[in-house]
Amino acid sequence: MLKARIAVDLPSAETQRSMGPVEWVRSLFGAQIDLRSGKEELTVCAFSLVEGLIAGFARAGVADVLSFLVDRQVVYLDSNDVPDDLPLIAQAAQAAGVLDRRFRELHLVLAHKDDSVHTILDTRITNRVVLGEAEMQVELSGRLVELQIRPGETAEQYAERIKRFAADPDSYEPGRQRLELLAQRVAAALATALIGAKVSATPASVQIIRPDALQLHRFRGLGFGDEVQSPQYRPVPSMQRAGAYADPFYYYYYDPYYDFMSYVLVDSMLHQAAWHSPHVHVVDPAGTQLFTGNQALAHAGDSWVGNDAISFDVGGGLNVSDTVAVPDNDRRSSSWLSAATPGFSGGSSCSSASSCSSTSSSSCNSASSCGSSCNSASSCGSSCSSGSSCGSSSD
């Protein structure tokens, strides 16, 4: 819902490409060959980067790590939801030996939560990029705590609470400002901790996904009242996503009610004059912008499968209209919505020589040989040795 981005241009140098056979012959006759590759490569080592990341995020007050991967190899995985475990990634990286060699990509995922906004920070550092691109990107994705489902709520009670919140035209603004301040704080801290870096942050925005038939159909499987499922982290994503769903929250947090919340918000914008601001962007699942808040009323008559698709029975239960058919592309068995194992949909664990596939979820538990793995009764996460290759956000 709330989105911001930080770009970090790290110290680097343009690389040279290899000379081709014809160019080599030409060079023998004195020709000056331009060997510039159009790409640049980092001139700072992995050890310094990890040290800077820890110092920067700690300075910004972000210390809860979900996962740390180097070249898709799991170095640290917090499968036990351990708070303030940022310092542990240095120990895990040292044990895995990843600080002593060149890398292609570092991937660190953290979480931060206050009384109003829950944020996931997805950080990627790419060793070699096109000339002029920032080597490090931090994507911040936040959700308003107030809009999360509460235990015992019926579908109608949850929907009515969302509508009351949205009735205030500026109810999202304190959360948006909170995320923007967090992005600015993290950007300033990284600029100090990463020597020679040039850091910039974008303003925070609000993005709501208008559900299509696939998402609406899945509402039929949601439990309410005594069957409400508590959202929770999943350090290892279960599947690759695209469009608007290629978002840190969908990768790393299991909340089956989020699309329902988005539906109620969009419906309120179209029919109840909620959130009519140009800062609120409504997109389709592919990520294409449909309209902004100040344009919502003009789209109330649009052809959308969600129009009048949801109703409630006398007990507050959810009814999905028969006009919402079962889509052919519903892959519930491999979806983030699957709740056979809360938060995961495959249940496979990573052993020291295994490589978890992109369609099944993976976790390094106490029974696997992922380096020093902590069981559920301990107070530490899991650090995986160099032999394991669990999934990443692109898996």
C-alpha positions in Angstrom: 0.0 0.0 0.0 2.7 2.5 1.1 5.7 2.6 -1.2 9.1 4.4 -1.3 12.5 3.6 -2.8 16.1 4.5 -1.9 18.8 4.4 -4.6 22.5 4.1 -3.5 25.2 4.8 -6.0 28.2 2.9 -4.5 31.9 3.4 -5.4 32.6 1.7 -8.7 34.6 1.8 -11.9 33.8 1.2 -15.5 34.9 -2.2 -16.7 36.6 -3.1 -20.0 35.4 -5.8 -22.4 37.6 -8.3 -24.1 39.0 -7.6 -27.5 37.5 -9.5 -30.4 39.7 -11.3 -33.0 39.2 -8.6 -35.7 39.9 -5.9 -33.1 43.0 -7.7 -32.1 44.3 -7.8 -35.6 43.5 -4.1 -36.1 45.3 -3.3 -32.9 48.5 -4.9 -34.3 48.4 -2.3 -37.1 48.1 0.6 -34.5 44.3 1.0 -34.4 43.0 2.4 -31.1 40.2 0.1 -29.9 37.6 1.4 -27.6 37.2 -1.4 -25.0 34.8 0.4 -22.7 32.0 -2.0 -21.8 29.3 0.4 -20.8 29.1 -1.3 -17.4 30.5 -0.5 -14.1 31.6 -2.8 -11.2 31.9 -2.2 -7.5 35.3 -1.3 -6.1 34.2 -2.0 -2.5 34.4 -5.5 -1.1 31.6 -7.6 0.5 33.1 -7.2 4.0 32.9 -3.4 3.8 29.4 -3.5 2.4 28.0 -5.8 5.1 29.7 -3.8 7.7 28.2 -0.6 6.3 24.7 -2.1 6.0 24.7 -3.2 9.6 25.9 0.2 10.8 23.5 2.1 8.5 20.4 0.2 9.3 21.2 0.1 13.0 21.7 3.9 13.0 18.2 4.2 11.4 16.6 2.0 14.0 15.9 -0.9 11.6 17.3 -4.1 13.2 14.9 -6.9 12.5 16.3 -9.2 9.7 14.1 -11.6 7.8 16.8 -13.1 5.5 20.2 -12.4 4.1 21.3 -14.1 0.8 24.5 -13.8 -1.3 24.2 -15.0 -4.9 20.9 -16.8 -3.9 22.7 -18.7 -1.2 21.0 -18.4 2.2 23.4 -16.9 4.7 21.0 -16.1 7.4 17.3 -16.9 7.7 15.2 -15.8 10.7 12.7 -18.7 10.8 11.9 -18.0 14.5 10.9 -14.3 14.2 13.8 -13.1 16.3 13.8 -9.4 17.0 16.9 -7.1 16.7 19.0 -9.8 15.0 20.8 -7.4 12.6 24.3 -8.1 14.2 23.9 -11.8 13.6 24.2 -11.5 9.8 27.9 -10.6 10.2 28.5 -13.7 12.1 26.6 -15.8 9.7 28.4 -14.3 6.7 31.7 -14.9 8.3 30.8 -18.5 9.0 29.6 -19.0 5.4 32.8 -17.5 4.0 30.9 -15.1 1.7 32.9 -12.1 2.8 36.1 -13.4 1.3 35.0 -13.7 -2.3 33.5 -11.7 -5.1 29.7 -11.8 -5.4 27.1 -11.0 -8.0 24.3 -9.9 -5.7 23.7 -9.3 -2.0 20.1 -9.4 -0.8 19.1 -8.3 2.7 15.4 -8.2 3.8 14.5 -6.4 7.0 11.2 -5.4 8.8 10.3 -2.4 10.9 7.0 -1.9 12.8 5.6 0.9 14.9 2.1 1.6 16.2 0.8 2.7 12.8 2.9 1.3 9.9 4.4 -2.1 9.3 7.3 -1.9 6.8 9.4 -4.4 4.9 12.7 -3.1 3.5 14.0 -5.2 0.5 17.7 -4.3 -0.1 19.7 -5.5 -3.2 23.3 -4.8 -4.1 24.3 -5.8 -7.6 28.1 -6.0 -8.2 27.9 -5.1 -12.0 25.3 -2.7 -13.5 24.8 -0.6 -16.6 26.9 2.5 -16.4 25.1 5.2 -14.5 22.7 2.9 -12.6 22.7 2.7 -8.8 24.3 -0.5 -7.6 22.1 -0.6 -4.5 18.3 -0.4 -4.3 16.2 -0.4 -1.1 12.4 -0.9 -1.7 10.2 0.0 1.2 6.7 -1.5 1.3 4.4 -0.5 4.2 1.0 -1.4 5.4 -1.3 0.4 7.8 -1.6 -1.6 11.0 -5.1 -0.2 11.6 -6.3 -2.0 8.4 -5.1 -5.5 9.4 -7.9 -8.0 10.3 -8.5 -8.6 14.0 -9.2 -11.9 15.7 -12.9 -12.8 15.7 -14.0 -10.3 13.1 -16.7 -11.3 10.7 -16.3 -10.3 7.0 -18.9 -7.6 7.4 -17.4 -6.2 10.6 -14.0 -6.1 9.0 -15.4 -4.4 5.8 -17.3 -1.8 7.9 -14.1 -1.0 9.9 -12.2 -0.4 6.7 -14.9 1.8 5.3 -15.0 3.9 8.5 -11.2 4.4 8.3 -11.4 5.3 4.6 -14.2 7.8 5.2 -11.6 10.2 6.5 -10.1 11.6 3.3 -6.7 12.0 4.9 -6.6 8.8 7.1 -3.7 7.4 5.1 -1.6 10.5 5.3 0.0 10.0 8.7 1.1 6.5 7.6 2.4 7.8 4.3 4.4 10.5 6.1 5.7 7.9 8.6 7.0 5.8 5.8 8.5 8.8 4.0 10.3 9.8 7.2 11.6 6.2 7.6 13.0 6.3 4.1 14.7 9.6 4.7 16.1 8.3 7.9 17.5 5.1 6.3 18.9 7.1 3.4 20.7 9.5 5.7 22.1 6.6 7.8 23.3 4.7 4.8 25.0 7.8 3.3 27.0 8.1 6.5 27.8 4.4 6.9 28.7 3.6 3.3 31.8 5.7 2.5 31.7 7.3 -0.9 28.0 6.5 -1.5 25.5 8.9 -3.1 22.0 8.3 -1.7 18.6 9.5 -2.8 15.1 8.6 -1.7 11.7 9.0 -3.5 8.6 10.5 -1.8 6.3 7.8 -0.3 3.1 7.1 -2.3 -0.1 5.0 -1.8 -0.8 2.2 -4.2 -3.9 0.0 -4.0 -4.4 -3.1 -6.2 -7.9 -3.5 -7.7 -8.6 -7.2 -7.5 -9.6 -9.2 -10.6 -11.6 -12.4 -10.8 -8.7 -14.5 -9.6 -8.4 -12.6 -6.3 -12.2 -12.3 -5.9 -12.6 -16.0 -6.3 -10.1 -16.7 -3.6 -12.2 -14.7 -1.1 -14.4 -17.8 -1.0 -11.6 -19.6 0.9 -11.1 -16.9 3.6 -12.0 -17.7 7.2 -13.7 -15.1 9.4 -14.9 -15.0 13.0 -13.4 -17.9 14.9 -11.5 -19.0 11.8 -9.5 -15.8 11.3 -5.9 -16.6 10.4 -3.2 -14.4 11.9 -0.8 -12.9 9.4 2.8 -13.9 9.8 6.3 -13.6 8.2 7.7 -16.1 5.7 11.4 -15.5 5.4 11.6 -17.6 2.2 9.1 -16.7 -0.6 7.0 -19.5 -2.0 6.8 -18.4 -5.6 7.8 -15.9 -8.2 5.5 -12.9 -8.7 4.9 -10.3 -11.3 3.2 -6.9 -11.7 1.9 -5.3 -8.6 2.3 -8.4 -6.6 6.1 -8.3 -7.1 6.2 -6.4 -3.8 8.2 -7.2 -0.6 5.1 -7.7 1.4 3.6 -10.3 -0.9 7.0 -12.1 -0.9 7.8 -12.0 2.8 4.5 -11.7 4.7 1.5 -14.0 4.7 -1.8 -12.1 5.0 -4.6 -13.8 3.1 -7.0 -10.9 3.8 -5.0 -8.2 2.2 -6.7 -8.4 -1.2 -10.1 -8.3 0.5 -9.0 -5.1 2.3 -7.9 -3.7 -1.1 -11.3 -4.6 -2.6 -13.2 -2.7 0.2 -11.0 0.3 -0.2 -11.4 0.5 -4.0 -15.1 0.0 -3.7 -15.3 2.8 -1.1 -13.3 5.1 -3.5 -15.7 4.4 -6.3 -19.0 4.6 -4.5 -18.4 6.4 -1.2 -16.0 9.3 -2.1 -13.2 7.8 0.0 -9.6 8.8 -0.4 -10.2 11.2 -3.4 -6.5 12.3 -3.5 -4.1 12.4 -6.4 -1.5 10.8 -4.1 -3.6 7.5 -4.1 -2.9 5.3 -7.1 -5.1 2.4 -8.0 -3.5 -0.3 -10.2 -4.6 -3.6 -11.7 -2.8 -6.9 -10.7 -0.4 -6.4 -13.6 0.7 -3.1 -12.1 -0.9 -0.8 -14.7 -2.3 2.3 -13.2 -6.1 2.6 -13.6 -6.8 5.9 -11.9 -5.8 8.1 -9.0 -8.0 9.0 -6.1 -9.2 12.3 -7.5 -10.4 10.5 -10.7 -12.2 7.6 -8.9 -15.8 8.9 -9.3 -15.3 9.0 -13.1 -14.5 5.3 -13.0 -17.5 4.2 -10.9 -19.2 2.9 -14.1 -16.2 1.1 -15.4 -16.7 -2.6 -16.4 -15.1 -4.4 -13.5 -15.8 -7.9 -12.3 -15.8 -6.6 -8.7 -18.9 -4.4 -9.2 -21.5 -5.7 -6.8 -19.5 -8.9 -6.5 -19.4 -9.0 -2.7 -22.3 -9.2 -0.2 -22.9 -10.3 3.4 -25.4 -12.6 5.0 -27.3 -11.9 8.2 -24.5 -13.3 10.3 -21.9 -11.1 8.7 -20.5 -13.9 6.5 -19.0 -13.3 3.1 -20.8 -14.1 -0.2 -19.0 -13.9 -3.5 -21.4 -13.5 -6.5 -21.8 -16.4 -9.0 -20.7 -13.9 -11.7 -17.2 -14.4 -10.4 -16.2 -17.6 -12.1 -13.3 -19.8 -11.1 -10.4 -18.6 -13.3 -8.4 -21.1 -15.3 -5.1 -19.8 -13.8 -6.0 -20.3 -10.2 -3.0 -22.2 -8.7 -4.1 -22.4 -5.1 -1.8 -25.3 -4.3 1.3 -23.2 -5.1 -0.1 -19.8 -4.1 0.7 -17.5 -1.2 -3.0 -18.0 -0.2 -2.5 -21.7 0.5 -2.7 -22.3 4.2 -1.9 -26.0 4.4 1.3 -24.9 6.3 0.8 -21.4 7.6 2.8 -19.0 5.5 4.2 -21.7 3.2 2.8 -23.8 0.4 5.4 -26.5 -0.2 6.9 -27.5 3.1 10.3 -28.6 1.7 13.3 -27.9 3.7 16.8 -27.1 2.5 19.6 -29.5 3.2 23.2 -28.7 2.8 23.3 -29.7 -0.8 19.7 -29.0 -1.9 18.4 -26.2 -4.1 14.8 -25.3 -3.4 12.7 -24.8 -6.5 10.8 -21.6 -7.4 7.4 -23.2 -7.0 7.7 -24.7 -3.5 8.5 -22.9 -0.3 11.6 -23.8 1.6 12.8 -23.3 5.1 16.0 -24.1 7.0 14.8 -25.8 10.1 16.5 -27.6 13.0 16.4 -30.9 11.1 18.3 -29.6 8.1 22.0 -29.3 7.6 22.0 -25.5 6.9 25.0 -24.6 9.0 24.1 -23.8 12.6 20.3 -23.9 12.7 18.4 -22.8 15.8 15.3 -24.7 16.8 11.9 -23.1 17.7 12.7 -23.0 21.4 15.9 -20.9 20.9 16.3 -17.2 20.6 18.3 -17.1 17.3 17.6 -17.4 13.6 19.1 -19.8 11.2 22.5 -19.4 9.5 23.0 -21.5 6.5 26.4 -22.7 5.4 27.8 -22.3 1.9 26.3 -25.6 0.7 22.7 -24.6 0.8 20.8 -22.7 -1.8 17.3 -21.8 -0.7 15.0 -19.6 -2.6 15.1 -15.9 -2.8 12.6 -13.3 -3.8 13.1 -14.2 -7.4 12.2 -17.8 -6.6 
